């Protein structure tokens, strides 16, 4: 969880990220990412999910409006022959409210 609803964040850009461990793909051809998300914002904040395949980053999801108690399922992401993958969640905003992430699942097929 990141919570920027504090006077300390007035006029400051907050950029914070949460990373998964590096995962071996074991020759998977397709990947999926699921997580629960609660994002409460006013304006200007971005919450995004990124897939990193062998060091190459790709944004796979973004939200710029509030969304509470959402289940996000990003499916059919090609593995692109990667040996290792990782996922990270990126929050970029000023003094807003919060983003909570839970129940992250990363799966290969």
Residue frames as qw, qx, qy, qz and C-alpha x, y, z in Angstrom:
[[0.000, 0.889, 0.458, 0.000, 0.00, 0.00, 0.00],
 [0.348, 0.111, -0.029, 0.931, 1.07, 3.55, -0.70],
 [0.141, -0.833, -0.526, 0.098, -0.75, 6.38, 1.03],
 [0.384, 0.199, 0.036, 0.901, 0.04, 9.96, -0.02],
 [0.268, -0.786, -0.385, -0.402, -2.83, 11.61, 1.85],
 [0.620, -0.552, -0.223, 0.512, -0.47, 13.54, 4.10],
 [0.046, 0.984, -0.018, -0.171, 0.73, 17.14, 4.25],
 [0.516, -0.524, 0.517, 0.439, 4.30, 15.90, 3.69],
 [0.544, 0.232, 0.673, 0.445, 3.39, 15.16, 0.04],
 [0.259, 0.898, 0.269, -0.233, 2.07, 18.63, -0.86],
 [0.255, 0.898, -0.281, -0.222, 3.93, 19.86, -3.94],
 [0.245, -0.510, 0.808, 0.165, 6.09, 16.73, -4.16],
 [0.766, 0.257, -0.443, -0.388, 5.93, 14.02, -6.79],
 [0.628, -0.348, 0.669, -0.192, 5.82, 10.59, -5.21],
 [0.713, 0.378, -0.528, -0.267, 7.14, 7.74, -7.34],
 [0.484, -0.382, 0.739, -0.272, 7.07, 4.37, -5.63],
 [0.687, 0.252, -0.580, -0.358, 7.19, 0.80, -6.86],
 [0.726, -0.297, 0.571, -0.243, 6.65, -2.73, -5.57],
 [0.420, 0.490, -0.705, -0.293, 8.58, -5.54, -7.31],
 [0.979, -0.104, 0.025, -0.174, 7.95, -9.26, -7.50],
 [0.576, -0.474, 0.596, 0.297, 10.90, -11.60, -7.18],
 [0.344, 0.483, -0.634, -0.496, 12.56, -12.65, -10.45],
 [0.816, 0.057, 0.490, -0.302, 10.73, -15.75, -11.67],
 [0.181, -0.235, 0.843, 0.449, 11.95, -18.47, -14.03],
 [0.612, 0.251, -0.147, -0.736, 9.55, -19.00, -16.96],
 [0.528, -0.085, 0.844, -0.032, 10.34, -22.72, -17.40],
 [0.120, 0.031, 0.767, 0.629, 9.66, -22.38, -21.15],
 [0.278, 0.630, 0.607, -0.398, 6.18, -20.86, -20.73],
 [0.295, 0.320, 0.523, 0.732, 4.80, -19.33, -23.92],
 [0.218, -0.672, -0.331, -0.625, 2.13, -17.21, -22.27],
 [0.256, -0.058, -0.612, 0.746, 1.89, -15.32, -18.99],
 [0.301, -0.724, -0.450, -0.428, -0.95, -13.95, -16.89],
 [0.190, 0.101, -0.492, 0.844, -0.97, -11.48, -14.00],
 [0.403, -0.666, -0.529, -0.339, -3.83, -11.10, -11.54],
 [0.282, -0.038, -0.526, 0.802, -4.18, -8.85, -8.51],
 [0.168, -0.808, -0.564, 0.037, -6.70, -7.02, -6.37],
 [0.323, 0.197, -0.004, 0.926, -6.48, -3.23, -6.56],
 [0.134, -0.862, -0.472, 0.126, -8.03, -0.32, -4.69],
 [0.402, 0.121, 0.089, 0.903, -7.00, 3.07, -6.05],
 [0.059, -0.884, -0.443, 0.139, -8.41, 6.33, -4.73],
 [0.441, -0.033, 0.156, 0.883, -7.16, 9.48, -6.47],
 [0.184, 0.745, 0.251, -0.590, -8.23, 13.03, -7.32],
 [0.651, 0.758, 0.023, -0.037, -6.34, 13.81, -10.52],
 [0.248, 0.839, -0.482, 0.046, -2.94, 13.40, -12.07],
 [0.500, -0.450, 0.734, -0.093, -2.00, 10.14, -10.36],
 [0.724, 0.335, -0.516, -0.312, -1.06, 7.06, -12.38],
 [0.668, -0.324, 0.654, -0.145, -1.02, 3.49, -11.16],
 [0.687, 0.501, -0.423, -0.312, 0.45, 0.93, -13.54],
 [0.860, -0.240, 0.447, 0.043, 1.61, -2.66, -13.80],
 [0.343, 0.737, -0.534, -0.232, 4.74, -3.59, -15.74],
 [0.982, -0.013, 0.174, 0.067, 6.03, -6.92, -17.03],
 [0.001, -0.799, 0.572, 0.185, 9.80, -7.30, -17.34],
 [0.979, 0.178, 0.099, 0.025, 11.00, -10.08, -19.65],
 [0.815, 0.043, 0.052, 0.576, 14.78, -10.67, -19.45],
 [0.365, -0.361, -0.057, 0.857, 15.26, -7.02, -18.47],
 [0.010, -0.216, -0.447, -0.868, 12.92, -5.52, -21.12],
 [0.155, 0.327, 0.601, -0.713, 10.02, -3.57, -19.59],
 [0.147, -0.325, -0.635, -0.685, 6.47, -3.38, -20.95],
 [0.341, 0.024, 0.417, -0.842, 3.55, -1.56, -19.36],
 [0.142, -0.193, -0.932, -0.272, 0.60, -3.97, -19.34],
 [0.246, -0.719, -0.649, -0.039, -1.99, -2.05, -17.29],
 [0.182, 0.113, -0.199, 0.956, -2.68, 1.54, -16.21],
 [0.202, -0.748, -0.632, -0.019, -5.32, 3.30, -14.15],
 [0.212, 0.224, -0.102, 0.946, -5.67, 7.09, -13.76],
 [0.496, -0.438, -0.118, -0.740, -9.12, 7.17, -12.15],
 [0.416, -0.307, 0.691, -0.505, -10.31, 5.79, -8.86],
 [0.754, 0.006, -0.565, -0.335, -11.27, 2.14, -8.77],
 [0.404, -0.444, 0.633, -0.490, -12.04, 0.47, -5.45],
 [0.664, -0.083, 0.709, -0.224, -12.03, -3.29, -4.82],
 [0.698, 0.546, -0.280, -0.370, -11.23, -4.26, -8.40],
 [0.791, -0.180, 0.545, 0.209, -9.90, -7.64, -9.47],
 [0.351, 0.755, -0.385, -0.397, -7.51, -7.11, -12.38],
 [0.826, -0.006, 0.540, 0.162, -6.73, -10.01, -14.73],
 [0.295, 0.752, -0.425, -0.408, -4.18, -9.44, -17.49],
 [0.835, -0.003, 0.550, 0.020, -4.09, -12.56, -19.60],
 [0.791, 0.508, 0.270, 0.209, -2.50, -13.84, -22.79],
 [0.031, -0.919, 0.346, 0.185, 0.76, -11.93, -22.41],
 [0.876, 0.386, -0.260, 0.123, 3.37, -13.53, -24.68],
 [0.760, -0.559, 0.136, 0.304, 6.48, -14.77, -22.87],
 [0.406, 0.878, -0.252, -0.043, 8.57, -13.83, -25.94],
 [0.841, 0.271, -0.382, 0.269, 11.06, -16.59, -25.18],
 [0.134, -0.758, 0.414, -0.487, 12.17, -14.96, -21.92],
 [0.592, 0.029, -0.755, 0.281, 13.99, -17.09, -19.38],
 [0.261, -0.323, -0.609, 0.676, 13.14, -14.78, -16.46],
 [0.119, -0.663, -0.384, -0.631, 10.25, -12.45, -15.72],
 [0.211, -0.312, -0.584, 0.719, 9.27, -10.08, -12.98],
 [0.068, -0.759, -0.507, -0.402, 6.32, -7.79, -12.41],
 [0.266, -0.197, -0.402, 0.854, 6.30, -4.42, -10.75],
 [0.049, -0.822, -0.560, -0.092, 3.60, -1.98, -9.77],
 [0.364, 0.095, -0.036, 0.926, 4.35, 1.72, -10.18],
 [0.110, -0.850, -0.490, 0.157, 2.60, 4.63, -8.44],
 [0.361, 0.133, 0.088, 0.919, 3.22, 8.19, -9.66],
 [0.165, -0.789, -0.490, -0.333, 1.35, 11.06, -8.05],
 [0.028, 0.486, -0.300, 0.820, 1.22, 14.10, -5.84],
 [0.215, -0.006, 0.713, -0.667, -0.77, 14.41, -2.62],
 [0.565, -0.123, -0.549, -0.604, -3.70, 12.13, -3.32],
 [0.800, -0.378, 0.164, -0.436, -5.15, 9.23, -1.38],
 [0.532, -0.412, 0.740, -0.017, -3.91, 5.64, -1.76],
 [0.725, 0.313, -0.518, -0.329, -3.28, 2.51, -3.82],
 [0.617, -0.339, 0.670, -0.235, -3.60, -0.90, -2.24],
 [0.639, 0.345, -0.619, -0.300, -2.55, -4.10, -4.01],
 [0.570, -0.304, 0.699, -0.308, -3.15, -7.63, -2.73],
 [0.816, 0.161, 0.542, -0.120, -3.41, -11.25, -3.88],
 [0.308, 0.703, -0.491, -0.412, -0.86, -10.96, -6.69],
 [0.836, 0.031, 0.546, 0.046, -0.67, -14.04, -8.92],
 [0.281, 0.679, -0.523, -0.433, 1.76, -14.50, -11.81],
 [0.807, 0.031, 0.585, -0.075, 1.32, -17.63, -13.88],
 [0.138, 0.490, -0.664, -0.548, 2.92, -19.13, -16.97],
 [0.854, 0.243, 0.353, -0.294, 1.33, -21.53, -19.47]]
